[in-house]
Amino acid sequence: ILERYESALERKATIYGDILGESIVTEAQGIFGIREDGEGVLRAIQMALENAQLLPHDIGMVVAHGNGTVISDAG
């Protein structure tokens, strides 16, 4: 369950993690198509790191989405 940090503090909830950054990219390859060179995924990761003001070595977990196509799920 996600909630604002302030509301979790108010109800004295145990906080298990924070979402520090996010990004969304589109590769304009169709509804399910992605670039085979991975440029879009790389760009999304770089943008999320910049948004969170973090470096790659600061990351302990990545939750990725695959849309169920052979190409996108291969990585």
N, CA, C and O atoms as CSV, one atom per row, in Angstrom:
chain,resi,resn,atom,element,x,y,z
A,1,ILE,N,N,0.852,-1.161,0.000
A,1,ILE,CA,C,0.000,0.000,0.000
A,1,ILE,C,C,0.898,1.224,0.000
A,1,ILE,O,O,1.857,1.305,0.768
A,2,LEU,N,N,0.582,2.168,-0.861
A,2,LEU,CA,C,1.341,3.408,-0.927
A,2,LEU,C,C,0.551,4.527,-0.274
A,2,LEU,O,O,-0.670,4.607,-0.404
A,3,GLU,N,N,1.263,5.379,0.421
A,3,GLU,CA,C,0.630,6.563,0.993
A,3,GLU,C,C,1.672,7.645,1.174
A,3,GLU,O,O,2.876,7.392,1.120
A,4,ARG,N,N,1.193,8.843,1.388
A,4,ARG,CA,C,2.110,9.955,1.604
A,4,ARG,C,C,2.894,9.733,2.898
A,4,ARG,O,O,2.371,9.185,3.869
A,5,TYR,N,N,4.127,10.159,2.895
A,5,TYR,CA,C,5.016,10.009,4.040
A,5,TYR,C,C,4.399,10.612,5.300
A,5,TYR,O,O,4.429,10.008,6.372
A,6,GLU,N,N,3.841,11.811,5.153
A,6,GLU,CA,C,3.267,12.515,6.307
A,6,GLU,C,C,2.118,11.739,6.933
A,6,GLU,O,O,2.005,11.680,8.157
A,7,SER,N,N,1.260,11.138,6.101
A,7,SER,CA,C,0.126,10.393,6.657
A,7,SER,C,C,0.588,9.114,7.338
A,7,SER,O,O,-0.007,8.697,8.332
A,8,ALA,N,N,1.637,8.485,6.822
A,8,ALA,CA,C,2.186,7.296,7.487
A,8,ALA,C,C,2.741,7.667,8.860
A,8,ALA,O,O,2.549,6.935,9.832
A,9,LEU,N,N,3.428,8.802,8.936
A,9,LEU,CA,C,3.944,9.254,10.232
A,9,LEU,C,C,2.818,9.550,11.210
A,9,LEU,O,O,2.896,9.190,12.384
A,10,GLU,N,N,1.774,10.204,10.724
A,10,GLU,CA,C,0.647,10.560,11.584
A,10,GLU,C,C,0.005,9.337,12.219
A,10,GLU,O,O,-0.392,9.377,13.383
A,11,ARG,N,N,-0.101,8.241,11.455
A,11,ARG,CA,C,-0.745,7.055,12.006
A,11,ARG,C,C,0.258,6.060,12.585
A,11,ARG,O,O,-0.092,4.936,12.944
A,12,LYS,N,N,1.536,6.508,12.667
A,12,LYS,CA,C,2.620,5.708,13.244
A,12,LYS,C,C,2.791,4.359,12.537
A,12,LYS,O,O,3.051,3.336,13.171
A,13,ALA,N,N,2.641,4.383,11.237
A,13,ALA,CA,C,2.799,3.173,10.422
A,13,ALA,C,C,4.271,2.804,10.302
A,13,ALA,O,O,5.142,3.674,10.329
A,14,THR,N,N,4.540,1.520,10.170
A,14,THR,CA,C,5.892,1.073,9.849
A,14,THR,C,C,6.156,1.388,8.385
A,14,THR,O,O,5.385,0.983,7.515
A,15,ILE,N,N,7.232,2.103,8.104
A,15,ILE,CA,C,7.584,2.483,6.732
A,15,ILE,C,C,8.666,1.528,6.248
A,15,ILE,O,O,9.757,1.467,6.814
A,16,TYR,N,N,8.352,0.791,5.204
A,16,TYR,CA,C,9.267,-0.222,4.684
A,16,TYR,C,C,10.135,0.281,3.544
A,16,TYR,O,O,11.143,-0.348,3.221
A,17,GLY,N,N,9.775,1.386,2.932
A,17,GLY,CA,C,10.569,1.896,1.824
A,17,GLY,C,C,10.005,3.201,1.310
A,17,GLY,O,O,8.913,3.622,1.690
A,18,ASP,N,N,10.765,3.826,0.448
A,18,ASP,CA,C,10.387,5.093,-0.167
A,18,ASP,C,C,10.532,4.986,-1.671
A,18,ASP,O,O,11.430,4.301,-2.161
A,19,ILE,N,N,9.670,5.649,-2.401
A,19,ILE,CA,C,9.853,5.834,-3.837
A,19,ILE,C,C,10.523,7.186,-3.993
A,19,ILE,O,O,9.920,8.228,-3.732
A,20,LEU,N,N,11.771,7.159,-4.420
A,20,LEU,CA,C,12.555,8.387,-4.485
A,20,LEU,C,C,12.561,9.024,-5.856
A,20,LEU,O,O,12.784,10.229,-5.977
A,21,GLY,N,N,12.321,8.241,-6.887
A,21,GLY,CA,C,12.345,8.782,-8.237
A,21,GLY,C,C,11.551,7.895,-9.169
A,21,GLY,O,O,11.284,6.731,-8.867
A,22,GLU,N,N,11.177,8.456,-10.303
A,22,GLU,CA,C,10.416,7.714,-11.300
A,22,GLU,C,C,10.630,8.350,-12.653
A,22,GLU,O,O,11.091,9.487,-12.755
A,23,SER,N,N,10.294,7.613,-13.682
A,23,SER,CA,C,10.313,8.170,-15.029
A,23,SER,C,C,9.452,7.312,-15.938
A,23,SER,O,O,9.171,6.151,-15.641
A,24,ILE,N,N,9.049,7.887,-17.021
A,24,ILE,CA,C,8.288,7.179,-18.051
A,24,ILE,C,C,8.876,7.601,-19.388
A,24,ILE,O,O,9.105,8.788,-19.622
A,25,VAL,N,N,9.119,6.645,-20.256
A,25,VAL,CA,C,9.590,6.967,-21.603
A,25,VAL,C,C,8.693,6.257,-22.608
A,25,VAL,O,O,8.058,5.250,-22.293
A,26,THR,N,N,8.653,6.786,-23.799
A,26,THR,CA,C,7.964,6.127,-24.894
A,26,THR,C,C,8.920,6.050,-26.072
A,26,THR,O,O,9.688,6.975,-26.335
A,27,GLU,N,N,8.857,4.946,-26.760
A,27,GLU,CA,C,9.779,4.738,-27.867
A,27,GLU,C,C,9.103,4.869,-29.228
A,27,GLU,O,O,9.754,4.708,-30.261
A,28,ALA,N,N,7.816,5.156,-29.236
A,28,ALA,CA,C,7.058,5.369,-30.480
A,28,ALA,C,C,7.248,4.227,-31.462
A,28,ALA,O,O,7.395,4.450,-32.663
A,29,GLN,N,N,7.244,3.019,-30.957
A,29,GLN,CA,C,7.408,1.831,-31.798
A,29,GLN,C,C,6.099,1.040,-31.882
A,29,GLN,O,O,6.111,-0.117,-32.301
A,30,GLY,N,N,4.999,1.629,-31.501
A,30,GLY,CA,C,3.726,0.925,-31.465
A,30,GLY,C,C,3.353,0.648,-30.017
A,30,GLY,O,O,4.125,0.945,-29.106
A,31,ILE,N,N,2.192,0.090,-29.807
A,31,ILE,CA,C,1.702,-0.082,-28.439
A,31,ILE,C,C,2.553,-1.052,-27.622
A,31,ILE,O,O,2.700,-0.868,-26.414
A,32,PHE,N,N,3.110,-2.074,-28.254
A,32,PHE,CA,C,3.929,-3.029,-27.507
A,32,PHE,C,C,5.377,-3.069,-27.963
A,32,PHE,O,O,6.190,-3.762,-27.350
A,33,GLY,N,N,5.719,-2.355,-29.010
A,33,GLY,CA,C,7.063,-2.424,-29.549
A,33,GLY,C,C,8.059,-1.633,-28.713
A,33,GLY,O,O,7.746,-0.547,-28.225
A,34,ILE,N,N,9.242,-2.173,-28.553
A,34,ILE,CA,C,10.332,-1.452,-27.893
A,34,ILE,C,C,11.574,-1.548,-28.767
A,34,ILE,O,O,11.692,-2.433,-29.614
A,35,ARG,N,N,12.488,-0.629,-28.544
A,35,ARG,CA,C,13.738,-0.664,-29.300
A,35,ARG,C,C,14.579,-1.841,-28.825
A,35,ARG,O,O,14.741,-2.058,-27.625
A,36,GLU,N,N,15.105,-2.586,-29.767
A,36,GLU,CA,C,15.904,-3.761,-29.418
A,36,GLU,C,C,17.241,-3.394,-28.793
A,36,GLU,O,O,17.847,-4.229,-28.122
A,37,ASP,N,N,17.725,-2.147,-28.995
A,37,ASP,CA,C,19.016,-1.760,-28.430
A,37,ASP,C,C,18.912,-1.338,-26.968
A,37,ASP,O,O,19.932,-1.058,-26.337
A,38,GLY,N,N,17.689,-1.287,-26.412
A,38,GLY,CA,C,17.528,-0.958,-25.001
A,38,GLY,C,C,17.637,0.511,-24.659
A,38,GLY,O,O,17.668,0.865,-23.481
A,39,GLU,N,N,17.697,1.381,-25.662
A,39,GLU,CA,C,17.890,2.809,-25.408
A,39,GLU,C,C,16.792,3.403,-24.536
A,39,GLU,O,O,17.075,4.237,-23.676
A,40,GLY,N,N,15.555,2.991,-24.739
A,40,GLY,CA,C,14.448,3.530,-23.954
A,40,GLY,C,C,14.528,3.144,-22.493
A,40,GLY,O,O,14.276,3.965,-21.611
A,41,VAL,N,N,14.878,1.890,-22.237
A,41,VAL,CA,C,15.039,1.426,-20.856
A,41,VAL,C,C,16.185,2.169,-20.186
A,41,VAL,O,O,16.056,2.608,-19.043
A,42,LEU,N,N,17.299,2.314,-20.881
A,42,LEU,CA,C,18.441,3.055,-20.348
A,42,LEU,C,C,18.055,4.492,-20.028
A,42,LEU,O,O,18.414,5.024,-18.978
A,43,ARG,N,N,17.326,5.108,-20.935
A,43,ARG,CA,C,16.900,6.495,-20.729
A,43,ARG,C,C,15.971,6.602,-19.518
A,43,ARG,O,O,16.087,7.543,-18.734
A,44,ALA,N,N,15.058,5.653,-19.361
A,44,ALA,CA,C,14.144,5.659,-18.210
A,44,ALA,C,C,14.915,5.545,-16.902
A,44,ALA,O,O,14.613,6.253,-15.941
A,45,ILE,N,N,15.904,4.665,-16.855
A,45,ILE,CA,C,16.715,4.490,-15.649
A,45,ILE,C,C,17.497,5.761,-15.347
A,45,ILE,O,O,17.533,6.213,-14.202
A,46,GLN,N,N,18.117,6.332,-16.362
A,46,GLN,CA,C,18.887,7.565,-16.157
A,46,GLN,C,C,17.998,8.699,-15.661
A,46,GLN,O,O,18.397,9.460,-14.780
A,47,MET,N,N,16.792,8.817,-16.222
A,47,MET,CA,C,15.881,9.873,-15.803
A,47,MET,C,C,15.399,9.660,-14.372
A,47,MET,O,O,15.284,10.622,-13.612
A,48,ALA,N,N,15.118,8.421,-13.996
A,48,ALA,CA,C,14.674,8.134,-12.630
A,48,ALA,C,C,15.780,8.433,-11.627
A,48,ALA,O,O,15.511,8.976,-10.556
A,49,LEU,N,N,17.021,8.085,-11.961
A,49,LEU,CA,C,18.149,8.394,-11.083
A,49,LEU,C,C,18.307,9.900,-10.916
A,49,LEU,O,O,18.513,10.393,-9.807
A,50,GLU,N,N,18.210,10.621,-12.019
A,50,GLU,CA,C,18.316,12.079,-11.959
A,50,GLU,C,C,17.171,12.669,-11.127
A,50,GLU,O,O,17.388,13.564,-10.311
A,51,ASN,N,N,15.959,12.164,-11.339
A,51,ASN,CA,C,14.790,12.637,-10.600
A,51,ASN,C,C,14.972,12.431,-9.099
A,51,ASN,O,O,14.575,13.280,-8.302
A,52,ALA,N,N,15.568,11.311,-8.714
A,52,ALA,CA,C,15.778,10.996,-7.300
A,52,ALA,C,C,17.079,11.570,-6.753
A,52,ALA,O,O,17.340,11.491,-5.552
A,53,GLN,N,N,17.888,12.142,-7.623
A,53,GLN,CA,C,19.203,12.659,-7.253
A,53,GLN,C,C,20.056,11.559,-6.613
A,53,GLN,O,O,20.647,11.743,-5.549
A,54,LEU,N,N,20.101,10.404,-7.300
A,54,LEU,CA,C,20.861,9.249,-6.844
A,54,LEU,C,C,21.828,8.794,-7.925
A,54,LEU,O,O,21.711,9.186,-9.086
A,55,LEU,N,N,22.781,7.963,-7.530
A,55,LEU,CA,C,23.710,7.316,-8.452
A,55,LEU,C,C,23.389,5.827,-8.498
A,55,LEU,O,O,22.744,5.314,-7.583
A,56,PRO,N,N,23.824,5.122,-9.537
A,56,PRO,CA,C,23.497,3.693,-9.635
A,56,PRO,C,C,23.864,2.882,-8.392
A,56,PRO,O,O,23.119,1.979,-8.012
A,57,HIS,N,N,24.981,3.180,-7.759
A,57,HIS,CA,C,25.375,2.386,-6.586
A,57,HIS,C,C,24.494,2.646,-5.360
A,57,HIS,O,O,24.612,1.937,-4.361
A,58,ASP,N,N,23.620,3.644,-5.422
A,58,ASP,CA,C,22.695,3.926,-4.328
A,58,ASP,C,C,21.448,3.033,-4.366
A,58,ASP,O,O,20.667,3.028,-3.415
A,59,ILE,N,N,21.255,2.281,-5.449
A,59,ILE,CA,C,20.024,1.529,-5.669
A,59,ILE,C,C,20.146,0.117,-5.113
A,59,ILE,O,O,21.113,-0.593,-5.388
A,60,GLY,N,N,19.152,-0.275,-4.328
A,60,GLY,CA,C,19.126,-1.618,-3.767
A,60,GLY,C,C,18.081,-2.515,-4.408
A,60,GLY,O,O,18.120,-3.732,-4.231
A,61,MET,N,N,17.138,-1.927,-5.158
A,61,MET,CA,C,16.073,-2.713,-5.765
A,61,MET,C,C,15.503,-1.965,-6.967
A,61,MET,O,O,15.362,-0.743,-6.940
A,62,VAL,N,N,15.184,-2.699,-7.997
A,62,VAL,CA,C,14.522,-2.141,-9.177
A,62,VAL,C,C,13.276,-2.970,-9.430
A,62,VAL,O,O,13.345,-4.198,-9.487
A,63,VAL,N,N,12.146,-2.311,-9.581
A,63,VAL,CA,C,10.911,-2.984,-9.961
A,63,VAL,C,C,10.641,-2.606,-11.411
A,63,VAL,O,O,10.290,-1.466,-11.713
A,64,ALA,N,N,10.808,-3.565,-12.292
A,64,ALA,CA,C,10.667,-3.299,-13.720
A,64,ALA,C,C,9.365,-3.900,-14.234
A,64,ALA,O,O,8.785,-4.784,-13.603
A,65,HIS,N,N,8.920,-3.416,-15.373
A,65,HIS,CA,C,7.689,-3.905,-15.988
A,65,HIS,C,C,8.014,-4.463,-17.353
A,65,HIS,O,O,8.671,-3.800,-18.155
A,66,GLY,N,N,7.570,-5.656,-17.622
A,66,GLY,CA,C,7.641,-6.224,-18.957
A,66,GLY,C,C,6.217,-6.375,-19.467
A,66,GLY,O,O,5.328,-6.788,-18.723
A,67,ASN,N,N,6.000,-6.047,-20.717
A,67,ASN,CA,C,4.622,-6.054,-21.214
A,67,ASN,C,C,4.206,-7.383,-21.829
A,67,ASN,O,O,3.167,-7.466,-22.484
A,68,GLY,N,N,5.006,-8.420,-21.623
A,68,GLY,CA,C,4.611,-9.731,-22.101
A,68,GLY,C,C,5.010,-10.047,-23.519
A,68,GLY,O,O,4.531,-11.025,-24.093
A,69,THR,N,N,5.889,-9.230,-24.104
A,69,THR,CA,C,6.385,-9.553,-25.443
A,69,THR,C,C,7.763,-10.179,-25.308
A,69,THR,O,O,8.461,-9.952,-24.319
A,70,VAL,N,N,8.147,-10.952,-26.281
A,70,VAL,CA,C,9.436,-11.646,-26.245
A,70,VAL,C,C,10.582,-10.656,-26.084
A,70,VAL,O,O,11.484,-10.883,-25.278
A,71,ILE,N,N,10.558,-9.553,-26.843
A,71,ILE,CA,C,11.661,-8.585,-26.795
A,71,ILE,C,C,11.720,-7.884,-25.440
A,71,ILE,O,O,12.793,-7.793,-24.843
A,72,SER,N,N,10.592,-7.390,-24.948
A,72,SER,CA,C,10.649,-6.614,-23.703
A,72,SER,C,C,10.926,-7.491,-22.498
A,72,SER,O,O,11.527,-7.018,-21.533
A,73,ASP,N,N,10.516,-8.742,-22.513
A,73,ASP,CA,C,10.757,-9.614,-21.376
A,73,ASP,C,C,12.135,-10.263,-21.405
A,73,ASP,O,O,12.550,-10.855,-20.409
A,74,ALA,N,N,12.857,-10.165,-22.525
A,74,ALA,CA,C,14.167,-10.802,-22.641
A,74,ALA,C,C,15.194,-10.150,-21.725
A,74,ALA,O,O,16.096,-10.830,-21.236
A,75,GLY,N,N,15.076,-8.846,-21.481
A,75,GLY,CA,C,16.061,-8.127,-20.683
A,75,GLY,C,C,15.875,-8.392,-19.246
A,75,GLY,O,O,16.620,-7.866,-18.420
